[in-house]
Structures are given as C-alpha cells and as structure tokens.
Amino acid sequence: APALAQDAAEPAPAAAPAPTGEPTDAELAQFAAAMKTVSSVAASVQNGTPTEEQQAQM
C-alpha cells in the first residue's frame, strides 16, 4: 500500500526559514539571468498558441 503523509512515523521537517537581509550581488545576478531565460521562454509561447512544429507534434 502507498505510504500516506498522515501515516508517517515522524512529522515532515519544517521548511527552512526565509533568509533575512538584502540579497547578495551573486543572488541578484542569478535572478537576473533566470528572469532573462523566463522572458525569452514566455515570448516564445506567443499567448499560448503552439508553433507549427509544436502543433505537428500534437
């Protein structure tokens, strides 16, 4: 039978506390790079309309 969360012998570990203070320059650079990737992916989606290639695969 699948193990269910309510049947666990130990409670799930609590989520790590959110970091405090200002983000570091490295974190900001990582975030900016990720947002650039997200923006390019979002632009390629074209309001949810599949490209001809994607439509052919469906």
Secondary structure per residue as TSV (DSSP state, phi and psi in degrees):
chain	resnum	aa	ss	phi	psi
A	1	A	-	360.0	146.1
A	2	P	-	-68.0	144.7
A	3	A	-	-76.6	132.4
A	4	L	-	-107.0	149.9
A	5	A	G	-57.5	-39.8
A	6	Q	G	-69.9	-15.4
A	7	D	G	-92.8	-0.6
A	8	A	-	-65.0	139.5
A	9	A	S	-70.2	-34.7
A	10	E	S	-117.8	145.0
A	11	P	-	-66.2	153.0
A	12	A	-	-63.3	145.4
A	13	P	-	-64.1	144.3
A	14	A	-	-67.2	150.1
A	15	A	-	-62.7	147.8
A	16	A	-	-62.6	140.8
A	17	P	-	-64.1	148.0
A	18	A	-	-65.8	140.1
A	19	P	-	-65.7	149.8
A	20	T	-	-108.7	161.5
A	21	G	S	90.9	-175.4
A	22	E	-	-80.7	148.5
A	23	P	-	-67.0	150.3
A	24	T	-	-79.7	165.2
A	25	D	H	-59.6	-38.2
A	26	A	H	-64.4	-41.2
A	27	E	H	-65.2	-40.7
A	28	L	H	-64.9	-40.4
A	29	A	H	-65.1	-41.2
A	30	Q	H	-63.5	-42.3
A	31	F	H	-64.4	-43.9
A	32	A	H	-61.8	-41.3
A	33	A	H	-65.1	-41.1
A	34	A	H	-65.1	-40.6
A	35	M	H	-66.0	-34.7
A	36	K	H	-63.0	-42.8
A	37	T	H	-64.0	-45.5
A	38	V	H	-60.8	-42.4
A	39	S	H	-62.0	-42.2
A	40	S	H	-68.6	-37.5
A	41	V	H	-66.3	-45.2
A	42	A	H	-62.2	-39.3
A	43	A	H	-65.2	-34.1
A	44	S	H	-75.2	-15.4
A	45	V	H	-73.6	-30.0
A	46	Q	-	54.9	61.5
A	47	N	T	56.7	31.9
A	48	G	T	82.7	0.7
A	49	T	-	-80.9	125.2
A	50	P	-	-67.7	147.7
A	51	T	-	-70.8	168.5
A	52	E	H	-58.3	-40.3
A	53	E	H	-63.7	-44.3
A	54	Q	H	-65.2	-39.5
A	55	Q	H	-63.0	-38.6
A	56	A	H	-65.0	-34.4
A	57	Q	H	-73.0	-22.5
A	58	M	-	-88.5	360.0
